[in-house]
């Protein structure tokens, strides 16, 4: 019996994240933003859309941004306006968002508009327009994309988009919407289970008893488009209990 078969690195260290991204580049992948994908869904090279959902711990971006800058990767970063974990307009948050903008990353809105309507009785479309306008005005940017946030309410913020398209409201895309032609046509790898990676292939969840290694997935699947989703709040320097 191999007594060492349980030994491996912690998955969600910043060092391991850098390895994953570096391996992707070495494997020949080109990184593009969601905004770029919305403009042109046909690529001659294999591409990765790196999506960063800032659900909580916005300060963790301070450790991720230098990695992206070092590797010359542009990501699409979605921020919440109504997070219970951070104030988007707090002094340090403003500094971090401005650094994202300065580094050339795309800024998007992490929407909770169904939650807002059910909790605060503010019509979802009104909340959407107000939130985006506030972000655009304060940070002097144009927001082209939205990604629906999955919170604790039990409501699905994606339900808002069942009867309306992003383009009808003046936006290029919603990250999961059929019109965006991404989720159902890509390898989708996400850390959203917090303790392990999960993957979808062309919209279908691939269940595995083994721990998923994103680098191996990129090498083995031979897919043209990859959507890599990460959440800053689950990353750490050394281990998950620090």
C-alpha positions, 0 to 999 in steps of 0.5 A, spaced: 500 500 500 502 506 498 502 510 504 503 517 501 497 517 496 493 522 500 499 527 499 498 533 495 498 540 495 492 545 497 488 546 491 486 554 492 493 557 494 495 563 490 501 559 488 497 554 485 492 558 481 499 561 478 501 554 476 494 553 473 494 559 469 501 559 467 500 551 464 494 554 460 499 559 457 504 553 456 499 549 453 497 554 447 491 558 450 490 565 449 486 569 454 480 573 452 475 577 456 467 576 456 467 583 452 471 580 446 468 574 446 461 577 445 464 581 439 467 575 436 465 568 438 470 565 432 477 564 434 483 560 430 486 559 437 484 556 443 481 561 448 480 561 455 475 566 458 478 568 465 472 570 470 472 572 477 466 573 481 467 577 487 462 574 492 466 576 498 473 578 500 474 583 495 481 584 498 484 577 496 484 581 489 490 584 491 494 577 491 491 575 484 492 582 480 499 581 481 499 574 478 495 576 472 499 582 471 505 578 471 502 573 466 499 578 462 492 576 462 486 580 462 480 577 466 473 579 466 471 581 474 464 581 476 463 585 482 456 585 487 453 592 489 449 589 495 454 584 498 454 583 505 461 582 505 464 588 502 462 595 501 464 596 493 465 604 495 469 603 501 476 606 501 480 600 499 475 597 495 475 603 490 482 602 490 482 595 488 477 596 483 481 602 480 487 598 480 483 592 476 481 598 471 488 600 470 490 593 469 486 593 463 481 588 466 473 588 464 469 590 469 462 587 470 456 587 474 454 581 479 447 581 479 442 580 485 436 583 482 431 578 483 433 577 490 432 585 491 425 585 488 423 579 493 427 582 499 426 590 498 420 590 493 424 594 488 422 591 481 428 587 478 429 591 471 429 598 475 434 595 480 439 593 474 439 599 471 440 603 478 446 598 480 449 599 473 449 606 473 452 607 479 458 603 478 459 606 471 458 613 474 462 612 480 468 608 476 467 612 470 467 605 466 462 602 461 459 596 463 457 591 457 456 584 461 452 581 467 453 575 471 447 573 475 449 571 482 447 565 486 446 567 493 442 564 500 435 567 498 433 560 494 431 565 488 435 564 482 437 571 479 437 568 472 430 567 472 430 575 470 432 573 463 427 568 461 423 573 458 428 578 456 435 578 453 441 583 455 441 586 448 434 589 449 436 592 455 442 595 452 448 590 454 452 585 450 451 579 454 449 575 461 454 570 462 449 564 462 444 567 457 443 562 451 444 569 446 452 569 449 453 562 446 458 560 451 456 556 457 453 551 452 459 551 448 465 550 452 469 547 457 466 550 464 471 549 470 469 552 476 472 553 483 465 554 486 464 548 490 469 551 495 473 545 496 474 542 489 473 544 482 467 542 478 466 542 470 461 542 465 462 540 458 457 543 453 453 545 459 452 538 462 455 537 469 461 532 469 461 528 475 467 525 478 469 522 484 476 524 483 479 531 484 479 535 478 485 538 476 484 544 471 491 543 468 489 536 466 483 538 464 486 543 459 490 538 456 486 532 455 479 535 453 482 538 446 476 544 447 477 551 443 473 555 448 474 554 456 471 558 461 475 558 467 471 561 473 474 563 480 472 566 486 477 570 490 474 569 497 476 561 497 484 563 496 489 563 501 497 563 501 498 557 505 492 553 507 484 554 508 485 555 515 489 561 515 
